[in-house]
Amino acid sequence: MGFVEAIQSGFNHYVTFSGRAQRSAYWYWTLFVIVLSIVLNFVDAALGTAGLIGGLVALALLLPGLAVSIRRLHDLDRSGWWLLLIFTGIGMILLIVWYCMKGTTGPNSYGPDPLGG
């Protein structure tokens, strides 16, 4: 999955918390959010809006970000509840490691393989 496809998938599955997401879908979505945040910080600074535009966009991207994170955990055959580890320091590191891992091959308890295998 390419960058544009991953962003389209993120918006097409805005609040879809079921199913699975490939590594590329998660990481391209993360890259998109980071780059957009940097750009909007410059826009906010230029307009003097004190983070208003960036904050509104971050709020709009919160649900699809949660959805792709949970679907990524599903690809690893883990419950979306594991995302709550983000509230602990060590848990955030564990989530990053998991998000870097290859998903389960073939169908798992959360659906068919997103790669079609």
N, CA, C and O atoms as a printed pandas DataFrame, in Angstrom:
     atom_number atom_name residue_name chain_id  residue_number  x_coord  y_coord  z_coord
0              1         N          MET        A               1    0.855   -1.176    0.000
1              2        CA          MET        A               1    0.000    0.000    0.000
2              3         C          MET        A               1    0.896    1.232    0.000
3              4         O          MET        A               1    1.817    1.356    0.807
4              5         N          GLY        A               2    0.602    2.133   -0.921
5              6        CA          GLY        A               2    1.374    3.358   -1.034
6              7         C          GLY        A               2    0.851    4.450   -0.109
7              8         O          GLY        A               2   -0.143    4.274    0.596
8              9         N          PHE        A               3    1.546    5.581   -0.132
9             10        CA          PHE        A               3    1.210    6.692    0.756
10            11         C          PHE        A               3   -0.211    7.187    0.521
11            12         O          PHE        A               3   -0.993    7.307    1.464
12            13         N          VAL        A               4   -0.544    7.474   -0.725
13            14        CA          VAL        A               4   -1.868    8.030   -1.037
14            15         C          VAL        A               4   -2.961    7.013   -0.713
15            16         O          VAL        A               4   -4.001    7.375   -0.165
16            17         N          GLU        A               5   -2.731    5.745   -1.049
17            18        CA          GLU        A               5   -3.719    4.705   -0.733
18            19         C          GLU        A               5   -3.949    4.593    0.765
19            20         O          GLU        A               5   -5.081    4.410    1.214
20            21         N          ALA        A               6   -2.868    4.704    1.543
21            22        CA          ALA        A               6   -2.985    4.602    3.004
22            23         C          ALA        A               6   -3.800    5.760    3.573
23            24         O          ALA        A               6   -4.606    5.561    4.482
24            25         N          ILE        A               7   -3.599    6.950    3.054
25            26        CA          ILE        A               7   -4.357    8.117    3.528
26            27         C          ILE        A               7   -5.826    7.972    3.138
27            28         O          ILE        A               7   -6.717    8.246    3.941
28            29         N          GLN        A               8   -6.073    7.538    1.897
29            30        CA          GLN        A               8   -7.449    7.312    1.470
30            31         C          GLN        A               8   -8.113    6.243    2.330
31            32         O          GLN        A               8   -9.274    6.382    2.713
32            33         N          SER        A               9   -7.386    5.189    2.629
33            34        CA          SER        A               9   -7.917    4.119    3.475
34            35         C          SER        A               9   -8.229    4.645    4.875
35            36         O          SER        A               9   -9.245    4.282    5.468
36            37         N          GLY        A              10   -7.361    5.495    5.395
37            38        CA          GLY        A              10   -7.601    6.079    6.712
38            39         C          GLY        A              10   -8.887    6.892    6.754
39            40         O          GLY        A              10   -9.651    6.812    7.716
40            41         N          PHE        A              11   -9.120    7.675    5.706
41            42        CA          PHE        A              11  -10.340    8.478    5.664
42            43         C          PHE        A              11  -11.563    7.641    5.295
43            44         O          PHE        A              11  -12.661    7.906    5.786
44            45         N          ASN        A              12  -11.390    6.635    4.439
45            46        CA          ASN        A              12  -12.517    5.763    4.074
46            47         C          ASN        A              12  -12.990    4.912    5.245
47            48         O          ASN        A              12  -14.165    4.555    5.330
48            49         N          HIS        A              13  -12.076    4.596    6.138
49            50        CA          HIS        A              13  -12.401    3.799    7.330
50            51         C          HIS        A              13  -12.304    4.690    8.575
51            52         O          HIS        A              13  -11.719    4.302    9.586
52            53         N          TYR        A              14  -12.880    5.876    8.480
53            54        CA          TYR        A              14  -12.740    6.934    9.493
54            55         C          TYR        A              14  -12.979    6.427   10.912
55            56         O          TYR        A              14  -12.185    6.715   11.807
56            57         N          VAL        A              15  -14.045    5.685   11.131
57            58        CA          VAL        A              15  -14.340    5.165   12.469
58            59         C          VAL        A              15  -14.606    3.658   12.425
59            60         O          VAL        A              15  -15.446    3.144   13.164
60            61         N          THR        A              16  -13.890    2.966   11.559
61            62        CA          THR        A              16  -14.015    1.514   11.472
62            63         C          THR        A              16  -12.977    0.894   12.391
63            64         O          THR        A              16  -11.779    0.928   12.110
64            65         N          PHE        A              17  -13.447    0.333   13.484
65            66        CA          PHE        A              17  -12.545   -0.249   14.470
66            67         C          PHE        A              17  -12.444   -1.760   14.323
67            68         O          PHE        A              17  -11.788   -2.421   15.129
68            69         N          SER        A              18  -13.088   -2.309   13.302
69            70        CA          SER        A              18  -13.000   -3.747   13.060
70            71         C          SER        A              18  -12.156   -3.986   11.815
71            72         O          SER        A              18  -11.960   -3.082   11.003
72            73         N          GLY        A              19  -11.665   -5.193   11.675
73            74        CA          GLY        A              19  -10.839   -5.524   10.536
74            75         C          GLY        A              19   -9.364   -5.356   10.865
75            76         O          GLY        A              19   -8.974   -5.219   12.024
76            77         N          ARG        A              20   -8.569   -5.371    9.822
77            78        CA          ARG        A              20   -7.113   -5.345    9.986
78            79         C          ARG        A              20   -6.485   -4.270    9.112
79            80         O          ARG        A              20   -7.046   -3.897    8.082
80            81         N          ALA        A              21   -5.323   -3.773    9.521
81            82        CA          ALA        A              21   -4.586   -2.768    8.748
82            83         C          ALA        A              21   -3.135   -3.219    8.605
83            84         O          ALA        A              21   -2.518   -3.683    9.565
84            85         N          GLN        A              22   -2.609   -3.077    7.414
85            86        CA          GLN        A              22   -1.217   -3.421    7.146
86            87         C          GLN        A              22   -0.260   -2.471    7.861
87            88         O          GLN        A              22   -0.645   -1.385    8.296
88            89         N          ARG        A              23    0.992   -2.904    7.972
89            90        CA          ARG        A              23    2.021   -2.028    8.535
90            91         C          ARG        A              23    2.104   -0.728    7.755
91            92         O          ARG        A              23    2.160    0.352    8.342
92            93         N          SER        A              24    2.111   -0.832    6.418
93            94        CA          SER        A              24    2.268    0.373    5.598
94            95         C          SER        A              24    1.103    1.340    5.808
95            96         O          SER        A              24    1.300    2.555    5.810
96            97         N          ALA        A              25   -0.106    0.809    5.985
97            98        CA          ALA        A              25   -1.257    1.690    6.222
98            99         C          ALA        A              25   -1.067    2.472    7.509
99           100         O          ALA        A              25   -1.337    3.672    7.548
100          101         N          TYR        A              26   -0.611    1.818    8.553
101          102        CA          TYR        A              26   -0.405    2.498    9.838
102          103         C          TYR        A              26    0.722    3.528    9.747
103          104         O          TYR        A              26    0.553    4.676   10.159
104          105         N          TRP        A              27    1.873    3.113    9.207
105          106        CA          TRP        A              27    3.030    4.007    9.218
106          107         C          TRP        A              27    2.869    5.172    8.255
107          108         O          TRP        A              27    3.334    6.275    8.545
108          109         N          TYR        A              28    2.217    4.951    7.109
109          110        CA          TYR        A              28    1.969    6.076    6.208
110          111         C          TYR        A              28    0.966    7.045    6.823
111          112         O          TYR        A              28    1.093    8.258    6.652
112          113         N          TRP        A              29   -0.027    6.526    7.535
113          114        CA          TRP        A              29   -0.983    7.415    8.229
114          115         C          TRP        A              29   -0.243    8.238    9.279
115          116         O          TRP        A              29   -0.478    9.440    9.408
116          117         N          THR        A              30    0.650    7.595   10.028
117          118        CA          THR        A              30    1.426    8.295   11.057
118          119         C          THR        A              30    2.298    9.377   10.433
119          120         O          THR        A              30    2.385   10.490   10.953
120          121         N          LEU        A              31    2.947    9.046    9.307
121          122        CA          LEU        A              31    3.771   10.039    8.602
122          123         C          LEU        A              31    2.918   11.215    8.135
123          124         O          LEU        A              31    3.325   12.368    8.276
124          125         N          PHE        A              32    1.753   10.938    7.586
125          126        CA          PHE        A              32    0.827   11.982    7.136
126          127         C          PHE        A              32    0.461   12.923    8.277
127          128         O          PHE        A              32    0.482   14.142    8.107
128          129         N          VAL        A              33    0.128   12.366    9.437
129          130        CA          VAL        A              33   -0.280   13.182   10.587
130          131         C          VAL        A              33    0.887   14.041   11.072
131          132         O          VAL        A              33    0.697   15.213   11.397
132          133         N          ILE        A              34    2.081   13.477   11.123
133          134        CA          ILE        A              34    3.252   14.232   11.586
134          135         C          ILE        A              34    3.569   15.378   10.630
135          136         O          ILE        A              34    3.774   16.510   11.067
136          137         N          VAL        A              35    3.612   15.093    9.331
137          138        CA          VAL        A              35    3.924   16.137    8.349
138          139         C          VAL        A              35    2.845   17.220    8.367
139          140         O          VAL        A              35    3.159   18.409    8.334
140          141         N          LEU        A              36    1.581   16.815    8.418
141          142        CA          LEU        A              36    0.490   17.792    8.469
142          143         C          LEU        A              36    0.585   18.656    9.724
143          144         O          LEU        A              36    0.330   19.859    9.666
144          145         N          SER        A              37    0.946   18.062   10.848
145          146        CA          SER        A              37    1.097   18.824   12.091
146          147         C          SER        A              37    2.204   19.867   11.979
147          148         O          SER        A              37    2.049   20.999   12.439
148          149         N          ILE        A              38    3.305   19.485   11.373
149          150        CA          ILE        A              38    4.421   20.429   11.199
150          151         C          ILE        A              38    4.002   21.591   10.305
151          152         O          ILE        A              38    4.266   22.752   10.619
152          153         N          VAL        A              39    3.349   21.272    9.193
153          154        CA          VAL        A              39    2.896   22.317    8.269
154          155         C          VAL        A              39    1.905   23.245    8.963
155          156         O          VAL        A              39    1.990   24.465    8.827
156          157         N          LEU        A              40    0.962   22.662    9.708
157          158        CA          LEU        A              40   -0.048   23.497   10.367
158          159         C          LEU        A              40    0.528   24.330   11.506
159          160         O          LEU        A              40   -0.016   25.383   11.838
160          161         N          ASN        A              41    1.609   23.877   12.099
161          162        CA          ASN        A              41    2.296   24.718   13.102
162          163         C          ASN        A              41    2.833   25.985   12.445
163          164         O          ASN        A              41    2.746   27.075   13.010
164          165         N          PHE        A              42    3.388   25.828   11.244
165          166        CA          PHE        A              42    3.874   27.012   10.514
166          167         C          PHE        A              42    2.710   27.918   10.108
167          168         O          PHE        A              42    2.813   29.142   10.197
168          169         N          VAL        A              43    1.613   27.321    9.667
169          170        CA          VAL        A              43    0.438   28.106    9.277
170          171         C          VAL        A              43   -0.108   28.866   10.488
171          172         O          VAL        A              43   -0.423   30.052   10.393
172          173         N          ASP        A              44   -0.218   28.174   11.627
173          174        CA          ASP        A              44   -0.700   28.837   12.841
174          175         C          ASP        A              44    0.221   29.978   13.256
175          176         O          ASP        A              44   -0.245   31.037   13.678
176          177         N          ALA        A              45    1.531   29.759   13.135
177          178        CA          ALA        A              45    2.476   30.813   13.503
178          179         C          ALA        A              45    2.359   32.005   12.551
179          180         O          ALA        A              45    2.419   33.156   12.983
180          181         N          ALA        A              46    2.192   31.725   11.263
181          182        CA          ALA        A              46    2.091   32.805   10.276
182          183         C          ALA        A              46    0.800   33.609   10.457
183          184         O          ALA        A              46    0.789   34.828   10.281
184          185         N          LEU        A              47   -0.274   32.924   10.806
185          186        CA          LEU        A              47   -1.557   33.605   10.966
186          187         C          LEU        A              47   -1.778   34.139   12.377
187          188         O          LEU        A              47   -2.693   34.927   12.618
188          189         N          GLY        A              48   -0.938   33.705   13.300
189          190        CA          GLY        A              48   -1.087   34.142   14.684
190          191         C          GLY        A              48   -2.316   33.556   15.359
191          192         O          GLY        A              48   -2.923   34.207   16.209
192          193         N          THR        A              49   -2.688   32.344   14.997
193          194        CA          THR        A              49   -3.895   31.732   15.550
194          195         C          THR        A              49   -3.622   30.872   16.774
195          196         O          THR        A              49   -4.529   30.207   17.275
196          197         N          ALA        A              50   -2.406   30.874   17.255
197          198        CA          ALA        A              50   -2.037   30.197   18.514
198          199         C          ALA        A              50   -2.454   28.724   18.544
199          200         O          ALA        A              50   -2.976   28.249   19.553
200          201         N          GLY        A              51   -2.228   28.007   17.450
201          202        CA          GLY        A              51   -2.500   26.581   17.427
202          203         C          GLY        A              51   -3.941   26.192   17.183
203          204         O          GLY        A              51   -4.285   25.016   17.304
204          205         N          LEU        A              52   -4.781   27.131   16.848
205          206        CA          LEU        A              52   -6.199   26.836   16.654
206          207         C          LEU        A              52   -6.434   25.899   15.467
207          208         O          LEU        A              52   -7.162   24.914   15.592
208          209         N          ILE        A              53   -5.834   26.194   14.337
209          210        CA          ILE        A              53   -6.029   25.373   13.138
210          211         C          ILE        A              53   -5.446   23.975   13.355
211          212         O          ILE        A              53   -6.093   22.972   13.057
212          213         N          GLY        A              54   -4.226   23.919   13.873
213          214        CA          GLY        A              54   -3.597   22.631   14.147
214          215         C          GLY        A              54   -4.390   21.814   15.151
215          216         O          GLY        A              54   -4.513   20.597   15.007
216          217         N          GLY        A              55   -4.921   22.467   16.152
217          218        CA          GLY        A              55   -5.719   21.774   17.161
218          219         C          GLY        A              55   -7.004   21.203   16.596
219          220         O          GLY        A              55   -7.393   20.083   16.928
220          221         N          LEU        A              56   -7.667   21.977   15.737
221          222        CA          LEU        A              56   -8.898   21.495   15.118
222          223         C          LEU        A              56   -8.640   20.314   14.189
223          224         O          LEU        A              56   -9.417   19.359   14.163
224          225         N          VAL        A              57   -7.558   20.378   13.433
225          226        CA          VAL        A              57   -7.219   19.267   12.538
226          227         C          VAL        A              57   -6.815   18.044   13.350
227          228         O          VAL        A              57   -7.186   16.922   13.004
228          229         N          ALA        A              58   -6.060   18.246   14.426
229          230        CA          ALA        A              58   -5.683   17.122   15.288
230          231         C          ALA        A              58   -6.918   16.453   15.880
231          232         O          ALA        A              58   -6.975   15.228   15.985
232          233         N          LEU        A              59   -7.887   17.242   16.258
233          234        CA          LEU        A              59   -9.143   16.698   16.780
234          235         C          LEU        A              59   -9.888   15.905   15.701
235          236         O          LEU        A              59  -10.459   14.852   15.984
236          237         N          ALA        A              60   -9.881   16.409   14.479
237          238        CA          ALA        A              60  -10.546   15.722   13.375
238          239         C          ALA        A              60   -9.845   14.409   13.019
239          240         O          ALA        A              60  -10.494   13.466   12.567
240          241         N          LEU        A              61   -8.531   14.340   13.219
241          242        CA          LEU        A              61   -7.767   13.140   12.875
242          243         C          LEU        A              61   -7.640   12.160   14.033
243          244         O          LEU        A              61   -7.031   11.101   13.879
244          245         N          LEU        A              62   -8.205   12.493   15.188
245          246        CA          LEU        A              62   -8.100   11.621   16.358
246          247         C          LEU        A              62   -8.782   10.273   16.123
247          248         O          LEU        A              62   -8.166    9.228   16.333
248          249         N          LEU        A              63  -10.027   10.282   15.696
249          250        CA          LEU        A              63  -10.757    9.024   15.504
250          251         C          LEU        A              63  -10.154    8.133   14.418
251          252         O          LEU        A              63  -10.005    6.934   14.651
252          253         N          PRO        A              64   -9.802    8.661   13.244
253          254        CA          PRO        A              64   -9.188    7.756   12.272
254          255         C          PRO        A              64   -7.825    7.244   12.736
255          256         O          PRO        A              64   -7.431    6.133   12.382
256          257         N          GLY        A              65   -7.110    8.032   13.517
257          258        CA          GLY        A              65   -5.836    7.572   14.071
258          259         C          GLY        A              65   -6.028    6.427   15.055
259          260         O          GLY        A              65   -5.282    5.449   15.039
260          261         N          LEU        A              66   -7.036    6.559   15.908
261          262        CA          LEU        A              66   -7.360    5.460   16.831
262          263         C          LEU        A              66   -7.799    4.224   16.062
263          264         O          LEU        A              66   -7.409    3.105   16.396
264          265         N          ALA        A              67   -8.612    4.432   15.029
265          266        CA          ALA        A              67   -9.123    3.305   14.250
266          267         C          ALA        A              67   -8.000    2.541   13.553
267          268         O          ALA        A              67   -7.971    1.312   13.600
268          269         N          VAL        A              68   -7.080    3.251   12.909
269          270        CA          VAL        A              68   -5.994    2.559   12.211
270          271         C          VAL        A              68   -5.054    1.889   13.221
271          272         O          VAL        A              68   -4.487    0.837   12.925
272          273         N          SER        A              69   -4.884    2.478   14.395
273          274        CA          SER        A              69   -4.052    1.861   15.437
274          275         C          SER        A              69   -4.668    0.557   15.927
275          276         O          SER        A              69   -3.966   -0.436   16.121
276          277         N          ILE        A              70   -5.966    0.564   16.122
277          278        CA          ILE        A              70   -6.653   -0.642   16.594
278          279         C          ILE        A              70   -6.659   -1.704   15.497
279          280         O          ILE        A              70   -6.440   -2.883   15.776
280          281         N          ARG        A              71   -6.907   -1.298   14.259
281          282        CA          ARG        A              71   -6.877   -2.272   13.168
282          283         C          ARG        A              71   -5.490   -2.852   12.981
283          284         O          ARG        A              71   -5.352   -4.010   12.587
284          285         N          ARG        A              72   -4.455   -2.061   13.261
285          286        CA          ARG        A              72   -3.077   -2.572   13.183
286          287         C          ARG        A              72   -2.851   -3.637   14.254
287          288         O          ARG        A              72   -2.226   -4.662   13.985
288          289         N          LEU        A              73   -3.353   -3.403   15.462
289          290        CA          LEU        A              73   -3.256   -4.410   16.521
290          291         C          LEU        A              73   -4.026   -5.666   16.124
291          292         O          LEU        A              73   -3.582   -6.779   16.409
292          293         N          HIS        A              74   -5.163   -5.501   15.477
293          294        CA          HIS        A              74   -5.932   -6.651   15.012
294          295         C          HIS        A              74   -5.133   -7.470   14.004
295          296         O          HIS        A              74   -5.245   -8.695   13.977
296          297         N          ASP        A              75   -4.327   -6.807   13.176
297          298        CA          ASP        A              75   -3.502   -7.519   12.205
298          299         C          ASP        A              75   -2.485   -8.415   12.903
299          300         O          ASP        A              75   -2.043   -9.419   12.344
300          301         N          LEU        A              76   -2.121   -8.046   14.118
301          302        CA          LEU        A              76   -1.191   -8.840   14.921
302          303         C          LEU        A              76   -1.927   -9.864   15.777
303          304         O          LEU        A              76   -1.317  -10.540   16.606
304          305         N          ASP        A              77   -3.250   -9.978   15.575
305          306        CA          ASP        A              77   -4.134  -10.866   16.338
306          307         C          ASP        A              77   -4.159  -10.483   17.819
307          308         O          ASP        A              77   -4.184  -11.343   18.700
308          309         N          ARG        A              78   -4.151   -9.178   18.067
309          310        CA          ARG        A              78   -4.256   -8.647   19.427
310          311         C          ARG        A              78   -5.500   -7.761   19.520
311          312         O          ARG        A              78   -5.922   -7.150   18.538
312          313         N          SER        A              79   -6.061   -7.709   20.694
313          314        CA          SER        A              79   -7.244   -6.887   20.932
314          315         C          SER        A              79   -6.882   -5.401   20.854
315          316         O          SER        A              79   -5.756   -5.007   21.158
316          317         N          GLY        A              80   -7.839   -4.601   20.448
317          318        CA          GLY        A              80   -7.638   -3.160   20.411
318          319         C          GLY        A              80   -7.441   -2.553   21.790
319          320         O          GLY        A              80   -6.924   -1.444   21.920
320          321         N          TRP        A              81   -7.854   -3.282   22.818
321          322        CA          TRP        A              81   -7.676   -2.793   24.193
322          323         C          TRP        A              81   -6.196   -2.634   24.549
323          324         O          TRP        A              81   -5.862   -1.894   25.474
324          325         N          TRP        A              82   -5.306   -3.321   23.824
325          326        CA          TRP        A              82   -3.877   -3.167   24.069
326          327         C          TRP        A              82   -3.420   -1.731   23.813
327          328         O          TRP        A              82   -2.363   -1.325   24.295
328          329         N          LEU        A              83   -4.200   -0.967   23.068
329          330        CA          LEU        A              83   -3.846    0.432   22.794
330          331         C          LEU        A              83   -3.770    1.253   24.075
331          332         O          LEU        A              83   -3.092    2.279   24.115
332          333         N          LEU        A              84   -4.456    0.813   25.114
333          334        CA          LEU        A              84   -4.403    1.537   26.391
334          335         C          LEU        A              84   -3.001    1.536   27.003
335          336         O          LEU        A              84   -2.733    2.301   27.930
336          337         N          LEU        A              85   -2.112    0.690   26.496
337          338        CA          LEU        A              85   -0.720    0.711   26.964
338          339         C          LEU        A              85   -0.038    2.039   26.685
339          340         O          LEU        A              85    0.988    2.358   27.286
340          341         N          ILE        A              86   -0.607    2.806   25.776
341          342        CA          ILE        A              86   -0.002    4.091   25.419
342          343         C          ILE        A              86    0.066    5.038   26.621
343          344         O          ILE        A              86    0.866    5.973   26.638
344          345         N          PHE        A              87   -0.777    4.786   27.621
345          346        CA          PHE        A              87   -0.783    5.642   28.805
346          347         C          PHE        A              87    0.336    5.312   29.778
347          348         O          PHE        A              87    0.466    5.968   30.812
348          349         N          THR        A              88    1.138    4.316   29.469
349          350        CA          THR        A              88    2.307    3.995   30.292
350          351         C          THR        A              88    3.548    4.250   29.448
351          352         O          THR        A              88    3.494    4.141   28.223
352          353         N          GLY        A              89    4.627    4.578   30.065
353          354        CA          GLY        A              89    5.853    4.860   29.319
354          355         C          GLY        A              89    6.376    3.641   28.589
355          356         O          GLY        A              89    6.653    3.702   27.391
356          357         N          ILE        A              90    6.510    2.547   29.293
357          358        CA          ILE        A              90    7.054    1.332   28.690
358          359         C          ILE        A              90    6.081    0.743   27.684
359          360         O          ILE        A              90    6.501    0.117   26.710
360          361         N          GLY        A              91    4.790    0.934   27.905
361          362        CA          GLY        A              91    3.783    0.425   26.987
362          363         C          GLY        A              91    3.860    1.060   25.619
363          364         O          GLY        A              91    3.598    0.405   24.611
364          365         N          MET        A              92    4.223    2.345   25.575
365          366        CA          MET        A              92    4.363    3.040   24.303
366          367         C          MET        A              92    5.478    2.397   23.476
367          368         O          MET        A              92    5.347    2.246   22.261
368          369         N          ILE        A              93    6.558    2.026   24.127
369          370        CA          ILE        A              93    7.672    1.364   23.440
370          371         C          ILE        A              93    7.214    0.012   22.903
371          372         O          ILE        A              93    7.536   -0.350   21.772
372          373         N          LEU        A              94    6.461   -0.736   23.714
373          374        CA          LEU        A              94    5.950   -2.035   23.295
374          375         C          LEU        A              94    5.029   -1.895   22.086
375          376         O          LEU        A              94    5.104   -2.699   21.157
376          377         N          LEU        A              95    4.169   -0.893   22.089
377          378        CA          LEU        A              95    3.281   -0.673   20.947
378          379         C          LEU        A              95    4.067   -0.364   19.680
379          380         O          LEU        A              95    3.727   -0.864   18.607
380          381         N          ILE        A              96    5.099    0.442   19.785
381          382        CA          ILE        A              96    5.921    0.754   18.609
382          383         C          ILE        A              96    6.561   -0.512   18.063
383          384         O          ILE        A              96    6.596   -0.723   16.850
384          385         N          VAL        A              97    7.066   -1.352   18.955
385          386        CA          VAL        A              97    7.666   -2.622   18.523
386          387         C          VAL        A              97    6.614   -3.478   17.827
387          388         O          VAL        A              97    6.878   -4.032   16.760
388          389         N          TRP        A              98    5.433   -3.592   18.412
389          390        CA          TRP        A              98    4.370   -4.390   17.791
390          391         C          TRP        A              98    3.982   -3.825   16.436
391          392         O          TRP        A              98    3.783   -4.584   15.487
392          393         N          TYR        A              99    3.869   -2.499   16.326
393          394        CA          TYR        A              99    3.479   -1.889   15.058
394          395         C          TYR        A              99    4.520   -2.107   13.968
395          396         O          TYR        A              99    4.205   -2.006   12.782
396          397         N          CYS        A             100    5.751   -2.402   14.354
397          398        CA          CYS        A             100    6.815   -2.691   13.387
398          399         C          CYS        A             100    6.822   -4.155   12.950
399          400         O          CYS        A             100    7.455   -4.505   11.954
400          401         N          MET        A             101    6.127   -5.000   13.686
401          402        CA          MET        A             101    6.131   -6.433   13.391
402          403         C          MET        A             101    5.213   -6.754   12.217
403          404         O          MET        A             101    4.247   -6.042   11.943
404          405         N          LYS        A             102    5.543   -7.845   11.536
405          406        CA          LYS        A             102    4.704   -8.339   10.446
406          407         C          LYS        A             102    3.422   -8.894   11.041
407          408         O          LYS        A             102    3.452   -9.555   12.080
408          409         N          GLY        A             103    2.300   -8.631   10.393
409          410        CA          GLY        A             103    1.015   -9.150   10.845
410          411         C          GLY        A             103    0.913  -10.650   10.625
411          412         O          GLY        A             103    1.749  -11.242    9.942
412          413         N          THR        A             104   -0.110  -11.261   11.203
413          414        CA          THR        A             104   -0.306  -12.692   11.018
414          415         C          THR        A             104   -0.658  -12.979    9.569
415          416         O          THR        A             104   -1.406  -12.236    8.934
416          417         N          THR        A             105   -0.108  -14.065    9.061
417          418        CA          THR        A             105   -0.371  -14.468    7.687
418          419         C          THR        A             105   -1.693  -15.220    7.629
419          420         O          THR        A             105   -1.974  -16.069    8.475
420          421         N          GLY        A             106   -2.488  -14.906    6.643
421          422        CA          GLY        A             106   -3.779  -15.551    6.496
422          423         C          GLY        A             106   -4.799  -14.955    7.451
423          424         O          GLY        A             106   -4.509  -13.994    8.162
424          425         N          PRO        A             107   -5.992  -15.529    7.462
425          426        CA          PRO        A             107   -7.034  -14.994    8.341
426          427         C          PRO        A             107   -6.702  -15.218    9.815
427          428         O          PRO        A             107   -6.070  -16.210   10.178
428          429         N          ASN        A             108   -7.133  -14.294   10.643
429          430        CA          ASN        A             108   -7.031  -14.473   12.092
430          431         C          ASN        A             108   -8.392  -14.163   12.692
431          432         O          ASN        A             108   -9.375  -14.027   11.965
432          433         N          SER        A             109   -8.456  -14.052   14.002
433          434        CA          SER        A             109   -9.759  -13.854   14.656
434          435         C          SER        A             109  -10.383  -12.496   14.360
435          436         O          SER        A             109  -11.528  -12.258   14.745
436          437         N          TYR        A             110   -9.659  -11.593   13.682
437          438        CA          TYR        A             110  -10.186  -10.263   13.378
438          439         C          TYR        A             110  -10.507  -10.075   11.905
439          440         O          TYR        A             110  -10.934   -8.993   11.503
440          441         N          GLY        A             111  -10.311  -11.106   11.093
441          442        CA          GLY        A             111  -10.689  -11.000    9.694
442          443         C          GLY        A             111   -9.631  -11.551    8.756
443          444         O          GLY        A             111   -8.624  -12.113    9.186
444          445         N          PRO        A             112   -9.882  -11.377    7.464
445          446        CA          PRO        A             112   -8.927  -11.878    6.462
446          447         C          PRO        A             112   -7.663  -11.030    6.415
447          448         O          PRO        A             112   -7.638   -9.888    6.875
448          449         N          ASP        A             113   -6.629  -11.614    5.853
449          450        CA          ASP        A             113   -5.346  -10.941    5.711
450          451         C          ASP        A             113   -5.528   -9.728    4.793
451          452         O          ASP        A             113   -6.038   -9.877    3.682
452          453         N          PRO        A             114   -5.117   -8.514    5.238
453          454        CA          PRO        A             114   -5.285   -7.321    4.382
454          455         C          PRO        A             114   -4.433   -7.383    3.114
455          456         O          PRO        A             114   -4.688   -6.651    2.158
456          457         N          LEU        A             115   -3.420   -8.259    3.103
457          458        CA          LEU        A             115   -2.603   -8.410    1.911
458          459         C          LEU        A             115   -3.231   -9.382    0.918
459          460         O          LEU        A             115   -2.729   -9.572   -0.189
460          461         N          GLY        A             116   -4.343   -9.996    1.336
461          462        CA          GLY        A             116   -5.039  -10.919    0.450
462          463         C          GLY        A             116   -4.493  -12.329    0.522
463          464         O          GLY        A             116   -4.851  -13.180   -0.293
464          465         N          GLY        A             117   -3.609  -12.589    1.513
465          466        CA          GLY        A             117   -2.988  -13.915    1.584
466          467         C          GLY        A             117   -3.720  -14.906    2.406
467          468         O          GLY        A             117   -3.281  -16.050    2.530
